[in-house]
């Protein structure tokens, strides 16, 4: 990789085979809505099957403005020298922690996207954000103070969602982020609240530019009213209701995060409000005829929960989310 190249966008995904088809739908949406810019896609590969690699290559071949490469990321625990506790997601997501090594001396910007994202508009505005002296730009996430304590942050420090991150690689290297990450993982013996996202928050909280929610519209924004969201999560210094509602009117990236209230589009009996958006891109992808919709073991629990009034559910779910879950991890 060379120096900065303003004529192209560098986009990164990380996946194992289980999520590679979900990632394929995300890539389809990215390419369909960004045909006027050269895009280089890097996939951090934690065991994607030849079948799904072939489908990804088939997809990319439809577009003249795209290049793709697969970087094999195996034996992550050996690289780190510790056993990892995922807490959320799969081990494949830890591979993004090595992003500066993967891109060698490239000094431009990289957009990291989770597999469960859908890019429904041009990313030009996101890629050209002025983030000042910050190392990354990300969505401020709705977490209570207890989560901050578990990773050594102060009450008012930012906690962000790492599913969409605009990364300035020069600043990442200048701040020696990769070494700080490795030291943090080893110090905590591979057990960090929220796994790789918790690690990134611990290191980069004070070097994060908070972008508008339209660049990472997580499921909770669609599931709950603003007042219920605040009651449920108890976030600190969060976005205003107006900012979230405006972002929902002008979406760039929809992020199908897991939720107690809704299921995701590849799950049977999905009730996500943006289900049809995702199915549209599946239907124009090489996975169009694949039956990879799966049962969600939470469906039974969700059915029971939804039998009660939502306000009552919020009270109990809030106590679990804001207090019980972070305290449970603290005493693991």
N, C-alpha and C positions, 0 to 999 in steps of 0.2 A: 504493500500500500504506500502511495506517495503522500505528498502534502495535501493541502486543502484543494478540493475540487468543487467549485460553486455550480457546476453544470450537472451535478448528479446528487441523488439522495442515497445515503447508506442506511439500510433498514436491517434490523437483526431480530430473529426469532430463536427460541430455544424449545426443543421438543424431543420426547421419546416417541415410540411408535403409537402408543395409546392415544396421544393427542395430535398426531400428525395430520389426520383428516380434518380435525377442527382447525388446525393451523392453515391447512389448504384453503378452507373457506375464507379465512381472514386474508390470506394472500390474494385470493380472487377479488375480494372487495377492494383491497389496496390498489391492484393493477387496473381494475375497471374505472376507478375514480381518480387516477393519476397518470394519464396517458401522455401528458405534455412534458414530462421530466424524465431524464434517465434515472433508473433506479437499480442499485446494486443490492441484492438481498443475500444476507449471510444467515445460514441456518446452523445453529449449534446442535449437532446431531448426537443424541444419546440413545441410539439404537433404532432409528427409523428403518423400516423394512424396505427391501428393493422395490416391492410393489408400490408403496406409497411414494418413494423417491421418484419412480418413473412417472407417477401421476403429477407430482410437483413439477418435474421437468417438462411434461406435456403441457401443463398450464402455462409455464413461463414461455414456451415456444410460440404461444399465440400472440405475444406482444413483442414489438420491435425495440422497445425502450428498456428492456430488462435483462440483467445478468444475474446468475445465481451461483452460489457455492455452498457446499456442505463441509462443515468443520467437525470432525469426529471428536466428541468430548466424552471419553470414557474414563473410568477409574478416577473420578473426581475426589473421592475420599482418600485415595493414595496421594494425589497431588497435595491435598491439604494436610495429610498426616493425622486425620481424626475421623471418627465415624460421625456422620451427619444426622441430625434429627430434622425432618422436613417441617413438621408442625402444620404445614399447608402445602398443597401442590405436590410436585414430584422432585426428585433429585435433579432432573434435567435443568430446572430453573437456576440452580447454583452455578451453572456453566457461564452465565452472563457476568458473574463476578470477575471473570478473567478477561473482560472485554478489551482492555488496553493491550494485553499480550496478543490477543487474536488479531488485532488491527495493526500490529507492529508499530511503525512510526507515523501512521496516518494521524493528522492533527485536526481534522474537521469534526463535524457533528455526526452523531449516530443516533438513529431513532430505534429504541428497543420497544417491541410490541409483544405482549402476551398472546398466546395462541387463541384465546377466547375473546379477541377484539374483532370489531367489524369497522372498517374504514369507509364511511358513507359519503365523504366529500374530499376535496383536495386537501393535502397536508401542507400546502405552501405556507399558510399562515403560521403553522406550528414550527416548521423548519426554519423560518426566518425570525422567530421571536428574539427580542433583545433580552437576554437573561442576565445582563450585567456581569458581575464577578462570580456568579453562581456556577457550580460545576454541572448541575443538572436542572432540568425543569420537570415538574411533576404535579399531579393532583394532590391537594391537601386532603388527607383521609380523615374520616370521622372516628377518632379513637379517644377514649377517656384517659384521664391522667394515669391510671393504673398501668396501662400499657407502656407509657413513657418510663415509668420507674423501672420496669423489667429490663430495659435496654440502656439504662444509664442516662436518660434524657431528663431535662427540667420540665416543669409543668407546661410552660408556654412554648416549648420547642415544637417545631413542625413535625408531624408524622405524615408521610406521603404514601400514596399507592404506587407501587413500582411496576405496574402492568403496562404503563405508557411512560417512557422516560426519554427525554431529549438530552443527550449526553455530549458535553464538550470534552473531547478526548485529550486535548492539550491541557486543559485545566485539571482533568482527572489525573493525568501523569504528573503535572506540576505539584499537585496536592498529595501525591504518593498514595492515592486511594487504594490501589490493589494491595499494597503492603499492609495498610491499616486494616483492610478487610481480613486478610489472612491472620494477622495478629489477633484481631477480635474473635475470630472463629476458634482459634487455638486456645485463647484465654478462657473461652466459655465451653471448651471441650465439645464443640459442634452442636451444642444445645442452646438455640436462640429462639425466643418467641417470634412466631411467624417466619421462621427459617430465613431464607435469603432476603426477604423483604425487611425483616427485623434488623438484619445485619446492615443493609444499605441505609436504613433509617438511623441506626446508631452512628454511622460514620458521616452521613451526608445531610443530616437534618438541618444544620445551620448553613449549609451551602446549596440550598435548594430554592430555586425560583418557583413560586406557585403560579401555575397557569390557570386559565379559565376552565370550568368544568366541561365545556364543549369538546375538549380534547381528550376527555376520559370520563364518559358518562357511565358510571358504575350502576349496577342493578338497583341499589337502594334508592337512587334518585327517581326511579320509575315506580318502585314498590310502595313507597310511603309518602304521605304529605310531609311538608317541611317540618311542621310542629311534631309529628310522630317521629321523624328521623332524629330530631334533636333530643326528644325524650328517650328514644331507644338507645342511641349511641353516646349521648353526652359529650359531643366534641368540643374542643377548645378553640376559640377564635376562628369559627368556621365561616364558609361562604354565606352570603345573604340569600334569602329565599328568591329575591329578584334575579340574582346572578345565576342561580341554578335553573330557574324557569326560562330565562333568556337563552341559556345554553341548550336546553332541551328543544328550543325552537330552531336553533342553528347548529345541529350536531355535526361533529367531524368524526369522532370515534366513539362507538358504543362498546362498552366493556361488560360482557356477560359474567360478572362475578357471582360467586355462590351467595345464596341468600336464604334466610329462614322462611321468607314469604313466597318467593318465586323459584321455579325450576328453569333450567337453561334449555335452549332450543333443541339440543341433541338428546335431551331426556324425554322419555315417554310422558305424556300428559303435561307438557310444558305450558305454563301460564304466564310467561314473561310478556310484557306489553310490546316488546320489540321482537317477538318470535318470528313474524313474517318477514322482517327485514333480513334476518339471518337465513331463513329458508330460501329467500330469493337468490342469494349468492351461492348457496349450496346447489340450487337448481341449474346454475350456469357454470358450475365447477366440474372438474373431472370426477368428483365424488357424487354426482347427481343421482346415480342409481344405486349407490351404496346404502345399505340398511345399517347405519351405525348408530341409530337412536338406541339409547340404553335405558334400562330401568334405574331409577334413583331410589336408593333405600330410604331416603328421607321423605318420600311421598306419603307413606302411611302416617308418619309423625306429623307432617305438614297438614294432612287431612284432619287429624285430631285437633291440632292447634287452631286451624281455621274454623272449627266448629264453635269456638268461643268468640265473644265480641273482640274486635281488633284492639280497642283501648286496653282491655284486660290482658290480651296477649302481649302488648307492648310493655306493660308493667313488668311481667315476669321475664320476657325476653331481654329487656333492658338490664335487669339485675344480673342475669347470666352473662350478657355481652360485656357490660361495663365493669363488673366486679368479679364474678365467679371465674370466668375464663382466664383473665390475666393472673388471678391469684392461684388458680390451679397450676398454671405453667410455672409460676414462681417457686412452687414447692415440689416440682418434679425431681 
